[in-house]
Amino acid sequence: MHKNNYTKMDISIVIPLFNESESLPELYEWIDKVMKENQFSYEIIFVDDGSTDDSWQVITELRQNHPEINAVRFRRNYGKSPALQYGFQRTKGNVVITMDADLQDNPDEIPELYRMITEEKYQLVSGWKKKRHDPLSKTLPTKLFNATARAFSGIKLHDFNCGLKAYNKNVVKNIEIYNDMHRWIPYLAKNAGFTRIGEKVVAHQARKYGSTKFGFDRFFNGYLDLFTLWFLSKFGKKPMHFFGLIGSLMFIIGFLAILIVGGIKFYAIHKGIPAPLITNLPYFHIALVSMVIGSQLFLAGFIGELITRNAQDRNHYIVSEEID
Protein backbone atom coordinates (compact mmCIF):
# COMPACT_ATOMS: atom_id res chain seq x y z
CA MET A 1 0.00 0.00 0.00
CA HIS A 2 1.44 3.33 -1.00
CA LYS A 3 1.29 6.36 1.19
CA ASN A 4 -1.49 8.81 0.48
CA ASN A 5 -0.49 12.41 -0.13
CA TYR A 6 -2.11 13.89 2.94
CA THR A 7 -0.77 17.10 4.34
CA LYS A 8 -1.68 15.86 7.78
CA MET A 9 -0.71 12.73 9.66
CA ASP A 10 -2.19 9.49 8.37
CA ILE A 11 -2.80 7.54 11.57
CA SER A 12 -3.01 8.15 15.30
CA ILE A 13 -2.92 5.01 17.44
CA VAL A 14 -4.38 5.40 20.93
CA ILE A 15 -3.37 2.70 23.40
CA PRO A 16 -4.78 2.79 26.95
CA LEU A 17 -2.87 0.57 29.36
CA PHE A 18 -2.67 -0.56 32.95
CA ASN A 19 0.28 -2.66 34.15
CA GLU A 20 1.43 -3.91 30.73
CA SER A 21 5.18 -3.26 30.99
CA GLU A 22 6.18 -6.64 29.55
CA SER A 23 4.20 -6.30 26.34
CA LEU A 24 4.97 -2.65 25.45
CA PRO A 25 8.36 -3.06 23.69
CA GLU A 26 7.08 -5.91 21.53
CA LEU A 27 3.86 -4.04 20.76
CA TYR A 28 5.75 -0.94 19.66
CA GLU A 29 8.11 -2.91 17.40
CA TRP A 30 5.16 -4.68 15.80
CA ILE A 31 3.28 -1.43 15.15
CA ASP A 32 6.39 0.33 13.85
CA LYS A 33 7.07 -2.54 11.43
CA VAL A 34 3.53 -2.36 10.00
CA MET A 35 3.64 1.44 9.70
CA LYS A 36 6.98 1.42 7.87
CA GLU A 37 5.94 -1.36 5.51
CA ASN A 38 2.92 0.69 4.47
CA GLN A 39 4.70 4.06 4.54
CA PHE A 40 2.22 5.60 6.94
CA SER A 41 2.97 8.76 8.85
CA TYR A 42 1.82 8.03 12.37
CA GLU A 43 1.88 8.70 16.07
CA ILE A 44 1.34 6.44 19.05
CA ILE A 45 -0.40 7.86 22.11
CA PHE A 46 0.13 5.69 25.18
CA VAL A 47 -2.26 6.54 28.03
CA ASP A 48 -0.93 4.99 31.23
CA ASP A 49 -3.98 4.67 33.45
CA GLY A 50 -2.13 4.78 36.77
CA SER A 51 0.01 1.66 36.33
CA THR A 52 1.78 0.37 39.43
CA ASP A 53 4.43 -1.61 37.55
CA ASP A 54 7.25 -0.31 35.29
CA SER A 55 4.98 0.62 32.37
CA TRP A 56 5.78 4.36 32.52
CA GLN A 57 9.53 3.71 32.70
CA VAL A 58 9.29 1.45 29.65
CA ILE A 59 7.37 4.13 27.75
CA THR A 60 9.87 6.87 28.61
CA GLU A 61 12.75 4.64 27.47
CA LEU A 62 10.98 3.90 24.18
CA ARG A 63 10.32 7.60 23.64
CA GLN A 64 14.04 8.46 23.84
CA ASN A 65 14.67 6.94 20.40
CA HIS A 66 11.20 7.14 18.90
CA PRO A 67 9.72 10.67 18.65
CA GLU A 68 6.46 9.35 17.19
CA ILE A 69 5.59 8.18 20.71
CA ASN A 70 3.51 10.51 22.87
CA ALA A 71 2.34 9.52 26.31
CA VAL A 72 0.45 10.61 29.37
CA ARG A 73 0.36 9.12 32.85
CA PHE A 74 -2.67 9.46 35.12
CA ARG A 75 -2.15 9.99 38.82
CA ARG A 76 -4.23 6.90 39.58
CA ASN A 77 -6.36 4.31 37.81
CA TYR A 78 -9.46 6.06 36.41
CA GLY A 79 -10.60 3.45 33.90
CA LYS A 80 -10.45 2.83 30.18
CA SER A 81 -13.07 5.41 29.18
CA PRO A 82 -11.23 8.49 30.53
CA ALA A 83 -7.99 7.10 29.07
CA LEU A 84 -9.52 6.85 25.60
CA GLN A 85 -11.19 10.24 25.91
CA TYR A 86 -7.88 11.90 26.79
CA GLY A 87 -6.13 10.11 23.92
CA PHE A 88 -8.83 11.16 21.46
CA GLN A 89 -8.40 14.79 22.44
CA ARG A 90 -4.71 14.64 21.49
CA THR A 91 -4.92 12.81 18.17
CA LYS A 92 -3.66 14.48 14.99
CA GLY A 93 -4.18 11.73 12.41
CA ASN A 94 -6.85 11.56 9.73
CA VAL A 95 -7.66 8.03 10.94
CA VAL A 96 -7.61 7.03 14.60
CA ILE A 97 -6.93 3.45 15.66
CA THR A 98 -7.56 2.14 19.17
CA MET A 99 -6.08 -1.07 20.46
CA ASP A 100 -5.27 -2.75 23.75
CA ALA A 101 -1.73 -3.02 25.05
CA ASP A 102 -1.80 -6.72 25.93
CA LEU A 103 -0.85 -7.98 22.42
CA GLN A 104 -4.26 -9.58 21.93
CA ASP A 105 -5.02 -7.05 19.17
CA ASN A 106 -3.10 -7.61 15.94
CA PRO A 107 -1.39 -4.50 14.43
CA ASP A 108 -1.33 -6.28 11.04
CA GLU A 109 -5.04 -5.42 10.79
CA ILE A 110 -4.34 -1.67 10.73
CA PRO A 111 -3.77 -1.19 6.96
CA GLU A 112 -7.12 -2.75 6.06
CA LEU A 113 -8.92 -0.82 8.78
CA TYR A 114 -7.32 2.35 7.43
CA ARG A 115 -8.45 1.48 3.90
CA MET A 116 -12.04 0.90 5.01
CA ILE A 117 -12.13 4.38 6.57
CA THR A 118 -10.37 6.25 3.75
CA GLU A 119 -11.65 4.37 0.68
CA GLU A 120 -14.95 2.78 1.68
CA LYS A 121 -15.84 5.92 3.67
CA TYR A 122 -16.84 4.18 6.86
CA GLN A 123 -16.87 6.54 9.82
CA LEU A 124 -16.19 3.77 12.32
CA VAL A 125 -14.99 0.20 11.82
CA SER A 126 -15.11 -2.20 14.75
CA GLY A 127 -13.04 -5.36 14.96
CA TRP A 128 -14.82 -8.70 15.30
CA LYS A 129 -12.84 -11.38 17.10
CA LYS A 130 -14.78 -14.19 15.45
CA LYS A 131 -12.43 -16.87 16.76
CA ARG A 132 -11.53 -16.10 20.35
CA HIS A 133 -8.84 -17.60 22.56
CA ASP A 134 -10.97 -17.32 25.69
CA PRO A 135 -12.66 -19.86 27.99
CA LEU A 136 -16.33 -20.74 27.53
CA SER A 137 -17.18 -18.84 30.72
CA LYS A 138 -16.17 -15.65 28.92
CA THR A 139 -17.32 -16.32 25.35
CA LEU A 140 -20.93 -17.27 26.20
CA PRO A 141 -21.69 -14.13 28.26
CA THR A 142 -20.00 -12.09 25.53
CA LYS A 143 -22.33 -13.51 22.86
CA LEU A 144 -25.39 -12.77 24.98
CA PHE A 145 -24.04 -9.31 25.73
CA ASN A 146 -23.54 -8.50 22.04
CA ALA A 147 -26.95 -9.89 21.04
CA THR A 148 -28.63 -7.60 23.57
CA ALA A 149 -26.55 -4.66 22.34
CA ARG A 150 -27.63 -5.24 18.75
CA ALA A 151 -31.29 -5.35 19.78
CA PHE A 152 -31.13 -2.12 21.79
CA SER A 153 -28.85 -0.08 19.55
CA GLY A 154 -29.94 -1.25 16.11
CA ILE A 155 -26.27 -1.53 15.12
CA LYS A 156 -25.44 -4.86 13.49
CA LEU A 157 -22.07 -5.55 15.09
CA HIS A 158 -20.93 -8.90 16.44
CA ASP A 159 -18.35 -7.57 18.88
CA PHE A 160 -19.10 -4.19 20.45
CA ASN A 161 -16.34 -4.49 23.05
CA CYS A 162 -13.42 -5.26 20.74
CA GLY A 163 -10.60 -2.86 21.58
CA LEU A 164 -9.36 -2.77 17.97
CA LYS A 165 -11.34 -0.09 16.16
CA ALA A 166 -10.76 2.52 13.47
CA TYR A 167 -12.37 5.95 13.31
CA ASN A 168 -12.60 8.90 11.03
CA LYS A 169 -11.00 11.77 12.96
CA ASN A 170 -14.33 13.63 13.12
CA VAL A 171 -15.88 10.83 15.16
CA VAL A 172 -13.38 10.93 18.03
CA LYS A 173 -13.55 14.72 18.21
CA ASN A 174 -17.33 14.75 18.54
CA ILE A 175 -18.16 12.05 21.06
CA GLU A 176 -17.61 11.99 24.81
CA ILE A 177 -16.62 8.75 26.53
CA TYR A 178 -17.22 8.70 30.27
CA ASN A 179 -17.69 6.19 33.11
CA ASP A 180 -17.46 2.77 31.37
CA MET A 181 -18.98 3.87 28.07
CA HIS A 182 -15.97 2.67 26.05
CA ARG A 183 -17.97 -0.55 25.52
CA TRP A 184 -20.58 1.44 23.65
CA ILE A 185 -18.52 3.72 21.42
CA PRO A 186 -20.41 2.58 18.27
CA TYR A 187 -23.69 3.49 19.98
CA LEU A 188 -22.28 6.85 21.10
CA ALA A 189 -21.14 7.50 17.53
CA LYS A 190 -24.56 6.61 16.14
CA ASN A 191 -26.27 8.94 18.61
CA ALA A 192 -23.89 11.70 17.49
CA GLY A 193 -24.97 11.22 13.86
CA PHE A 194 -22.17 8.95 12.59
CA THR A 195 -24.11 6.10 11.03
CA ARG A 196 -21.56 4.65 8.57
CA ILE A 197 -20.48 1.90 10.96
CA GLY A 198 -18.92 -1.34 9.76
CA GLU A 199 -16.94 -4.24 11.11
CA LYS A 200 -14.00 -6.39 10.11
CA VAL A 201 -13.09 -9.89 11.24
CA VAL A 202 -9.76 -9.58 13.06
CA ALA A 203 -7.33 -12.06 14.55
CA HIS A 204 -7.47 -12.57 18.30
CA GLN A 205 -4.09 -13.26 19.84
CA ALA A 206 -3.80 -15.34 23.00
CA ARG A 207 -2.60 -13.28 25.99
CA LYS A 208 1.19 -13.55 26.20
CA TYR A 209 1.93 -11.67 29.42
CA GLY A 210 0.08 -11.01 32.67
CA SER A 211 -3.63 -11.54 33.24
CA THR A 212 -6.87 -9.83 32.27
CA LYS A 213 -7.78 -6.64 34.13
CA PHE A 214 -11.54 -7.13 33.76
CA GLY A 215 -13.85 -9.24 35.92
CA PHE A 216 -17.31 -10.71 35.41
CA ASP A 217 -18.90 -7.56 36.84
CA ARG A 218 -18.22 -5.78 33.55
CA PHE A 219 -21.12 -7.70 31.95
CA PHE A 220 -23.59 -6.56 34.62
CA ASN A 221 -22.30 -2.99 34.48
CA GLY A 222 -22.38 -3.13 30.71
CA TYR A 223 -26.11 -3.85 30.69
CA LEU A 224 -26.75 -0.91 33.01
CA ASP A 225 -24.70 1.37 30.75
CA LEU A 226 -26.58 0.07 27.70
CA PHE A 227 -29.93 0.95 29.27
CA THR A 228 -28.57 4.38 30.16
CA LEU A 229 -27.50 5.01 26.57
CA TRP A 230 -30.81 3.74 25.22
CA PHE A 231 -32.71 6.06 27.56
CA LEU A 232 -30.47 9.02 26.71
CA SER A 233 -30.85 8.41 22.98
CA LYS A 234 -34.65 8.33 23.31
CA PHE A 235 -35.32 10.81 26.09
CA GLY A 236 -31.99 12.45 26.93
CA LYS A 237 -33.06 15.87 25.67
CA LYS A 238 -36.64 15.62 26.92
CA PRO A 239 -36.81 13.39 30.02
CA MET A 240 -40.25 14.80 30.80
CA HIS A 241 -41.56 12.95 27.74
CA PHE A 242 -40.74 9.69 29.51
CA PHE A 243 -41.46 10.45 33.15
CA GLY A 244 -44.38 12.75 32.35
CA LEU A 245 -46.10 10.08 30.23
CA ILE A 246 -45.86 7.42 32.92
CA GLY A 247 -46.79 9.98 35.59
CA SER A 248 -49.89 10.94 33.61
CA LEU A 249 -50.93 7.30 33.30
CA MET A 250 -50.58 6.89 37.07
CA PHE A 251 -52.70 10.01 37.64
CA ILE A 252 -55.39 8.64 35.32
CA ILE A 253 -55.42 5.35 37.23
CA GLY A 254 -55.66 7.28 40.50
CA PHE A 255 -58.46 9.49 39.16
CA LEU A 256 -60.49 6.47 38.00
CA ALA A 257 -60.01 4.86 41.42
CA ILE A 258 -61.28 8.03 43.11
CA LEU A 259 -64.35 8.03 40.85
CA ILE A 260 -65.07 4.45 41.88
CA VAL A 261 -64.72 5.36 45.57
CA GLY A 262 -67.04 8.34 45.09
CA GLY A 263 -69.50 6.20 43.14
CA ILE A 264 -69.66 3.59 45.90
CA LYS A 265 -70.21 6.30 48.51
CA PHE A 266 -72.91 8.04 46.44
CA TYR A 267 -74.72 4.74 45.73
CA ALA A 268 -74.85 3.90 49.44
CA ILE A 269 -76.24 7.34 50.33
CA HIS A 270 -78.79 7.15 47.50
CA LYS A 271 -80.04 3.76 48.67
CA GLY A 272 -80.01 4.75 52.30
CA ILE A 273 -77.69 1.97 53.34
CA PRO A 274 -74.59 2.28 55.55
CA ALA A 275 -71.65 3.39 53.41
CA PRO A 276 -68.39 1.48 53.85
CA LEU A 277 -65.41 3.33 55.23
CA ILE A 278 -63.37 4.81 52.43
CA THR A 279 -60.15 3.48 53.96
CA ASN A 280 -61.57 -0.05 53.79
CA LEU A 281 -61.98 0.15 50.03
CA PRO A 282 -59.05 -1.16 47.89
CA TYR A 283 -59.73 1.59 45.37
CA PHE A 284 -58.79 4.21 47.95
CA HIS A 285 -55.33 2.70 48.34
CA ILE A 286 -54.94 2.35 44.58
CA ALA A 287 -55.80 6.04 44.19
CA LEU A 288 -53.41 7.07 46.96
CA VAL A 289 -50.45 5.06 45.65
CA SER A 290 -51.08 6.11 42.05
CA MET A 291 -51.18 9.80 42.94
CA VAL A 292 -47.99 9.58 44.98
CA ILE A 293 -46.11 7.69 42.27
CA GLY A 294 -47.44 10.03 39.59
CA SER A 295 -46.21 13.06 41.54
CA GLN A 296 -42.78 11.51 42.02
CA LEU A 297 -42.49 10.75 38.31
CA PHE A 298 -43.43 14.30 37.40
CA LEU A 299 -40.81 15.60 39.83
CA ALA A 300 -38.23 13.22 38.30
CA GLY A 301 -39.08 14.63 34.88
CA PHE A 302 -38.68 18.23 36.03
CA ILE A 303 -35.35 17.44 37.71
CA GLY A 304 -34.19 15.66 34.56
CA GLU A 305 -35.06 18.71 32.47
CA LEU A 306 -33.03 20.91 34.83
CA ILE A 307 -30.06 18.56 34.69
CA THR A 308 -30.01 18.47 30.88
CA ARG A 309 -29.74 22.26 30.88
CA ASN A 310 -26.91 22.33 33.40
CA ALA A 311 -24.80 19.33 32.36
CA GLN A 312 -21.26 19.36 33.72
CA ASP A 313 -18.10 17.70 32.42
CA ARG A 314 -18.29 14.03 33.40
CA ASN A 315 -14.61 13.19 32.84
CA HIS A 316 -12.34 13.73 35.82
CA TYR A 317 -8.69 12.77 35.87
CA ILE A 318 -5.42 14.23 37.06
CA VAL A 319 -2.33 14.01 34.86
CA SER A 320 0.87 13.05 36.68
CA GLU A 321 3.40 13.23 33.81
CA GLU A 322 3.26 13.86 30.09
CA ILE A 323 5.44 13.32 27.02
CA ASP A 324 4.74 15.36 23.90
C-alpha positions as CSV (number, residue, x, y, z in Angstrom):
1,M,0.0,0.0,0.0
2,H,1.4,3.3,-1.0
3,K,1.3,6.4,1.2
4,N,-1.5,8.8,0.5
5,N,-0.5,12.4,-0.1
6,Y,-2.1,13.9,2.9
7,T,-0.8,17.1,4.3
8,K,-1.7,15.9,7.8
9,M,-0.7,12.7,9.7
10,D,-2.2,9.5,8.4
11,I,-2.8,7.5,11.6
12,S,-3.0,8.1,15.3
13,I,-2.9,5.0,17.4
14,V,-4.4,5.4,20.9
15,I,-3.4,2.7,23.4
16,P,-4.8,2.8,27.0
17,L,-2.9,0.6,29.4
18,F,-2.7,-0.6,33.0
19,N,0.3,-2.7,34.1
20,E,1.4,-3.9,30.7
21,S,5.2,-3.3,31.0
22,E,6.2,-6.6,29.6
23,S,4.2,-6.3,26.3
24,L,5.0,-2.7,25.4
25,P,8.4,-3.1,23.7
26,E,7.1,-5.9,21.5
27,L,3.9,-4.0,20.8
28,Y,5.8,-0.9,19.7
29,E,8.1,-2.9,17.4
30,W,5.2,-4.7,15.8
31,I,3.3,-1.4,15.2
32,D,6.4,0.3,13.8
33,K,7.1,-2.5,11.4
34,V,3.5,-2.4,10.0
35,M,3.6,1.4,9.7
36,K,7.0,1.4,7.9
37,E,5.9,-1.4,5.5
38,N,2.9,0.7,4.5
39,Q,4.7,4.1,4.5
40,F,2.2,5.6,6.9
41,S,3.0,8.8,8.9
42,Y,1.8,8.0,12.4
43,E,1.9,8.7,16.1
44,I,1.3,6.4,19.1
45,I,-0.4,7.9,22.1
46,F,0.1,5.7,25.2
47,V,-2.3,6.5,28.0
48,D,-0.9,5.0,31.2
49,D,-4.0,4.7,33.4
50,G,-2.1,4.8,36.8
51,S,0.0,1.7,36.3
52,T,1.8,0.4,39.4
53,D,4.4,-1.6,37.5
54,D,7.2,-0.3,35.3
55,S,5.0,0.6,32.4
56,W,5.8,4.4,32.5
57,Q,9.5,3.7,32.7
58,V,9.3,1.4,29.7
59,I,7.4,4.1,27.8
60,T,9.9,6.9,28.6
61,E,12.8,4.6,27.5
62,L,11.0,3.9,24.2
63,R,10.3,7.6,23.6
64,Q,14.0,8.5,23.8
65,N,14.7,6.9,20.4
66,H,11.2,7.1,18.9
67,P,9.7,10.7,18.6
68,E,6.5,9.3,17.2
69,I,5.6,8.2,20.7
70,N,3.5,10.5,22.9
71,A,2.3,9.5,26.3
72,V,0.5,10.6,29.4
73,R,0.4,9.1,32.9
74,F,-2.7,9.5,35.1
75,R,-2.2,10.0,38.8
76,R,-4.2,6.9,39.6
77,N,-6.4,4.3,37.8
78,Y,-9.5,6.1,36.4
79,G,-10.6,3.4,33.9
80,K,-10.4,2.8,30.2
81,S,-13.1,5.4,29.2
82,P,-11.2,8.5,30.5
83,A,-8.0,7.1,29.1
84,L,-9.5,6.8,25.6
85,Q,-11.2,10.2,25.9
86,Y,-7.9,11.9,26.8
87,G,-6.1,10.1,23.9
88,F,-8.8,11.2,21.5
89,Q,-8.4,14.8,22.4
90,R,-4.7,14.6,21.5
91,T,-4.9,12.8,18.2
92,K,-3.7,14.5,15.0
93,G,-4.2,11.7,12.4
94,N,-6.9,11.6,9.7
95,V,-7.7,8.0,10.9
96,V,-7.6,7.0,14.6
97,I,-6.9,3.5,15.7
98,T,-7.6,2.1,19.2
99,M,-6.1,-1.1,20.5
100,D,-5.3,-2.7,23.8
101,A,-1.7,-3.0,25.0
102,D,-1.8,-6.7,25.9
103,L,-0.8,-8.0,22.4
104,Q,-4.3,-9.6,21.9
105,D,-5.0,-7.0,19.2
106,N,-3.1,-7.6,15.9
107,P,-1.4,-4.5,14.4
108,D,-1.3,-6.3,11.0
109,E,-5.0,-5.4,10.8
110,I,-4.3,-1.7,10.7
111,P,-3.8,-1.2,7.0
112,E,-7.1,-2.8,6.1
113,L,-8.9,-0.8,8.8
114,Y,-7.3,2.3,7.4
115,R,-8.4,1.5,3.9
116,M,-12.0,0.9,5.0
117,I,-12.1,4.4,6.6
118,T,-10.4,6.3,3.8
119,E,-11.6,4.4,0.7
120,E,-15.0,2.8,1.7
121,K,-15.8,5.9,3.7
122,Y,-16.8,4.2,6.9
123,Q,-16.9,6.5,9.8
124,L,-16.2,3.8,12.3
125,V,-15.0,0.2,11.8
126,S,-15.1,-2.2,14.7
127,G,-13.0,-5.4,15.0
128,W,-14.8,-8.7,15.3
129,K,-12.8,-11.4,17.1
130,K,-14.8,-14.2,15.4
131,K,-12.4,-16.9,16.8
132,R,-11.5,-16.1,20.4
133,H,-8.8,-17.6,22.6
134,D,-11.0,-17.3,25.7
135,P,-12.7,-19.9,28.0
136,L,-16.3,-20.7,27.5
137,S,-17.2,-18.8,30.7
138,K,-16.2,-15.7,28.9
139,T,-17.3,-16.3,25.3
140,L,-20.9,-17.3,26.2
141,P,-21.7,-14.1,28.3
142,T,-20.0,-12.1,25.5
143,K,-22.3,-13.5,22.9
144,L,-25.4,-12.8,25.0
145,F,-24.0,-9.3,25.7
146,N,-23.5,-8.5,22.0
147,A,-26.9,-9.9,21.0
148,T,-28.6,-7.6,23.6
149,A,-26.5,-4.7,22.3
150,R,-27.6,-5.2,18.7
151,A,-31.3,-5.3,19.8
152,F,-31.1,-2.1,21.8
153,S,-28.8,-0.1,19.5
154,G,-29.9,-1.2,16.1
155,I,-26.3,-1.5,15.1
156,K,-25.4,-4.9,13.5
157,L,-22.1,-5.5,15.1
158,H,-20.9,-8.9,16.4
159,D,-18.3,-7.6,18.9
160,F,-19.1,-4.2,20.5
161,N,-16.3,-4.5,23.0
162,C,-13.4,-5.3,20.7
163,G,-10.6,-2.9,21.6
164,L,-9.4,-2.8,18.0
165,K,-11.3,-0.1,16.2
166,A,-10.8,2.5,13.5
167,Y,-12.4,6.0,13.3
168,N,-12.6,8.9,11.0
169,K,-11.0,11.8,13.0
170,N,-14.3,13.6,13.1
171,V,-15.9,10.8,15.2
172,V,-13.4,10.9,18.0
173,K,-13.6,14.7,18.2
174,N,-17.3,14.8,18.5
175,I,-18.2,12.1,21.1
176,E,-17.6,12.0,24.8
177,I,-16.6,8.7,26.5
178,Y,-17.2,8.7,30.3
179,N,-17.7,6.2,33.1
180,D,-17.5,2.8,31.4
181,M,-19.0,3.9,28.1
182,H,-16.0,2.7,26.0
183,R,-18.0,-0.6,25.5
184,W,-20.6,1.4,23.7
185,I,-18.5,3.7,21.4
186,P,-20.4,2.6,18.3
187,Y,-23.7,3.5,20.0
188,L,-22.3,6.9,21.1
189,A,-21.1,7.5,17.5
190,K,-24.6,6.6,16.1
191,N,-26.3,8.9,18.6
192,A,-23.9,11.7,17.5
193,G,-25.0,11.2,13.9
194,F,-22.2,9.0,12.6
195,T,-24.1,6.1,11.0
196,R,-21.6,4.7,8.6
197,I,-20.5,1.9,11.0
198,G,-18.9,-1.3,9.8
199,E,-16.9,-4.2,11.1
200,K,-14.0,-6.4,10.1
201,V,-13.1,-9.9,11.2
202,V,-9.8,-9.6,13.1
203,A,-7.3,-12.1,14.5
204,H,-7.5,-12.6,18.3
205,Q,-4.1,-13.3,19.8
206,A,-3.8,-15.3,23.0
207,R,-2.6,-13.3,26.0
208,K,1.2,-13.5,26.2
209,Y,1.9,-11.7,29.4
210,G,0.1,-11.0,32.7
211,S,-3.6,-11.5,33.2
212,T,-6.9,-9.8,32.3
213,K,-7.8,-6.6,34.1
214,F,-11.5,-7.1,33.8
215,G,-13.9,-9.2,35.9
216,F,-17.3,-10.7,35.4
217,D,-18.9,-7.6,36.8
218,R,-18.2,-5.8,33.5
219,F,-21.1,-7.7,32.0
220,F,-23.6,-6.6,34.6
221,N,-22.3,-3.0,34.5
222,G,-22.4,-3.1,30.7
223,Y,-26.1,-3.8,30.7
224,L,-26.8,-0.9,33.0
225,D,-24.7,1.4,30.7
226,L,-26.6,0.1,27.7
227,F,-29.9,0.9,29.3
228,T,-28.6,4.4,30.2
229,L,-27.5,5.0,26.6
230,W,-30.8,3.7,25.2
231,F,-32.7,6.1,27.6
232,L,-30.5,9.0,26.7
233,S,-30.9,8.4,23.0
234,K,-34.6,8.3,23.3
235,F,-35.3,10.8,26.1
236,G,-32.0,12.4,26.9
237,K,-33.1,15.9,25.7
238,K,-36.6,15.6,26.9
239,P,-36.8,13.4,30.0
240,M,-40.3,14.8,30.8
241,H,-41.6,13.0,27.7
242,F,-40.7,9.7,29.5
243,F,-41.5,10.5,33.1
244,G,-44.4,12.7,32.3
245,L,-46.1,10.1,30.2
246,I,-45.9,7.4,32.9
247,G,-46.8,10.0,35.6
248,S,-49.9,10.9,33.6
249,L,-50.9,7.3,33.3
250,M,-50.6,6.9,37.1
251,F,-52.7,10.0,37.6
252,I,-55.4,8.6,35.3
253,I,-55.4,5.4,37.2
254,G,-55.7,7.3,40.5
255,F,-58.5,9.5,39.2
256,L,-60.5,6.5,38.0
257,A,-60.0,4.9,41.4
258,I,-61.3,8.0,43.1
259,L,-64.3,8.0,40.9
260,I,-65.1,4.5,41.9
261,V,-64.7,5.4,45.6
262,G,-67.0,8.3,45.1
263,G,-69.5,6.2,43.1
264,I,-69.7,3.6,45.9
265,K,-70.2,6.3,48.5
266,F,-72.9,8.0,46.4
267,Y,-74.7,4.7,45.7
268,A,-74.8,3.9,49.4
269,I,-76.2,7.3,50.3
270,H,-78.8,7.2,47.5
271,K,-80.0,3.8,48.7
272,G,-80.0,4.8,52.3
273,I,-77.7,2.0,53.3
274,P,-74.6,2.3,55.5
275,A,-71.6,3.4,53.4
276,P,-68.4,1.5,53.8
277,L,-65.4,3.3,55.2
278,I,-63.4,4.8,52.4
279,T,-60.1,3.5,54.0
280,N,-61.6,-0.1,53.8
281,L,-62.0,0.2,50.0
282,P,-59.0,-1.2,47.9
283,Y,-59.7,1.6,45.4
284,F,-58.8,4.2,47.9
285,H,-55.3,2.7,48.3
286,I,-54.9,2.4,44.6
287,A,-55.8,6.0,44.2
288,L,-53.4,7.1,47.0
289,V,-50.5,5.1,45.6
290,S,-51.1,6.1,42.0
291,M,-51.2,9.8,42.9
292,V,-48.0,9.6,45.0
293,I,-46.1,7.7,42.3
294,G,-47.4,10.0,39.6
295,S,-46.2,13.1,41.5
296,Q,-42.8,11.5,42.0
297,L,-42.5,10.7,38.3
298,F,-43.4,14.3,37.4
299,L,-40.8,15.6,39.8
300,A,-38.2,13.2,38.3
301,G,-39.1,14.6,34.9
302,F,-38.7,18.2,36.0
303,I,-35.3,17.4,37.7
304,G,-34.2,15.7,34.6
305,E,-35.1,18.7,32.5
306,L,-33.0,20.9,34.8
307,I,-30.1,18.6,34.7
308,T,-30.0,18.5,30.9
309,R,-29.7,22.3,30.9
310,N,-26.9,22.3,33.4
311,A,-24.8,19.3,32.4
312,Q,-21.3,19.4,33.7
313,D,-18.1,17.7,32.4
314,R,-18.3,14.0,33.4
315,N,-14.6,13.2,32.8
316,H,-12.3,13.7,35.8
317,Y,-8.7,12.8,35.9
318,I,-5.4,14.2,37.1
319,V,-2.3,14.0,34.9
320,S,0.9,13.1,36.7
321,E,3.4,13.2,33.8
322,E,3.3,13.9,30.1
323,I,5.4,13.3,27.0
324,D,4.7,15.4,23.9
